Amino acid sequence: MTGAPAGATAGPRAGRRPPTRTAVDLELIVPAFNEAGRLPETLRALTSFLGERPWRSRIVVVDNGSTDDTTAVVVAADGGRVETVAIGCARPGKGAAVRRGLAGSGSRFVGFVDADLSTPVRTLTRAMAELRDGAAAAIASRHAPGARFVHPQPMRRRAGGAVFRMLARPLLPGVHDTQCGFKIFERHAVQDALARCRVSGFAFDVELLRRIRQAGGRIVEVPVEWTDDARSTFRPLHDGVPAFTDLLRLYRADPR
């Protein structure tokens, strides 16, 4: 999971801003905090895959206050026929960075992927098919039937994730995995949901999916073969408390 952690909240209209980029078929947001080391390989994998697809695509890296050469790496990247751009986000937190990228899109489909690409890029093929079939959100899942871990997470992260899923389940019944960093949306559905989202920390995904479902949108989970990246910036003890606090905030603000 990328981005500096934060439990900050945003106002209900924060997701409603005019599109700032020309429309393509698919726009992928990559939230990035000090990802200069991983981004070259990630961008090569994404542009190689997207360049062979029939969709017009763009990659938007949201530099979430990096102190390394994250933006310079994006500027220097050669995406071939796939445009690659970098934008900034002053507000800390993965949710804030993702919100910044999603809200500025004018494309038919828009989504986000983590900079470590723990989810295989080929998942996009199934996700796009589900969206074209009417789904509002197609999300990768490490826990849906058929999914598997190629390289498992450390025990502490597995235990923390299990508790988080248990607490999130009543907010999103039937969704096995809210936190996998690979989610693609129909643009109108996600931007309408963003306008009602208030959480910008690690529970951002839970609220975003919940808002989409509340509006009648269909969420499809795509089981994946997921590989844990030992370089993940998520710290269970440091980042876990804000994540659980955000979940409690969702329960208080929107009781079932």
C-alpha positions, -999 to +999 in steps of 0.1 A: +000+000+000+014+034-009+011+069+004+018+085+037-007+074+063-033+098+076-067+097+092-077+131+079-111+137+067-124+157+037-156+176+031-185+160+013-179+180-019-142+172-021-147+147-049-166+171-071-142+190-093-141+196-130-121+170-150-085+183-156-074+158-182-087+148-216-109+117-218-094+083-227-110+048-223-091+039-191-071+061-167-050+044-140-041+063-109-009+053-091-006+069-056+031+072-048+051+083-017+088+079-022+085+053-049+114+063-072+129+028-067+098+008-077+082+031-102+104+024-133+096-013-132+059-007-125+056+019-153+073-005-178+049-033-168+018-011-170+027+007-203+038-026-219+004-043-211-018-013-219+001-006-251-011-039-264-048-034-254-074-019-277-082+008-251-069+043-251-051+046-217-033+070-195-013+065-163-014+092-137+011+090-109+000+111-079+031+122-060+019+123-024+046+146-009+076+125-018+111+136-008+129+114-034+128+115-073+093+100-077+081+128-100+114+129-120+111+092-127+076+096-141+087+126-163+116+105-177+095+075-184+088+065-220+053+050-222+052+047-259+015+051-270+004+052-233+006+087-219+022+089-185+019+120-163+027+131-128+006+153-106+010+164-070-011+160-038-003+181-008-026+164+016-010+133+031-025+098+029-033+072+002-069+081+002-062+118-004-038+109-033-064+085-049-091+111-045-070+137-062-064+114-092-100+100-095-117+134-091-096+149-120-105+123-145-129+128-175-124+092-188-151+065-191-133+042-167-108+052-140-092+033-112-061+030-090-033+004-086-006+003-059+030+011-070+042-023-060+020-041-085+014-070-061-018-077-082-010-090-117-015-064-144-035-089-164-063-084-139-073-054-159-087-076-187-113-091-164-120-058-146-127-040-179-150-068-190-170-065-158-173-028-161-185-030-197-210-055-185-225-029-162-205-031-129-198+001-112-167-012-096-144-042-104-120-048-075-091-073-071-096-096-041-071-117-022-098-135-002-126-142-027-131-178-038-104-187-063-078-162-050-044-172-036-013-158-021+019-164-042+040-150-014+021-147+019+022-116+041+041-117+075+020-130+104+014-096+120+000-082+088-022-113+082-036-110+118-042-073+115-059-078+081-082-105+094-094-082+122-099-053+098-119-075+074-141-087+103-148-051+114-154-039+078-177-068+068-209-053+083-203-021+063-199-041+030-217-075+033-205-100+007-172-082-001-143-103+010-114-078+005-118-041+006-081-032+009-064-048-022-048-019-040-063-026-074-098-011-081-113+001-114-146+021-116-172+035-140-162+072-137-196+087-129-203+061-102-170+067-084-170+105-087-206+106-073-194+084-044-163+106-038-186+136-033-200+118-002-168+104+012-151+119+043-124+094+052-089+099+036-069+073+055-065+036+050-102+030+055-109+052+024-115+021+003-143+009+026-162+041+025-158+046-012-171+011-020-199+016+006-210+048-011-210+032-045-232+003-032-256+027-014-262+044-048-271+011-064-238+004-080-228-033-085-194-043-071-176-073-086-147-089-069-120-104-092-100-132-074-062-127-080-029-144-074-013-119-051+023-115-042+033-097-010+060-071-015+084-069+015+091-033+007+055-022+015+054+011+033+025-001+055+035-004+091+010-026+111+014-009+145+019+027+133-007+027+105-031+001+120-045+024+147-056+052+123-071+025+100-093+011+128-101+046+140-114+054+105-136+023+105-151+034+138-157+069+124-176+053+095-198+034+120-206+065+140-212+087+109-233+062+091-249+037+114-266+007+099 
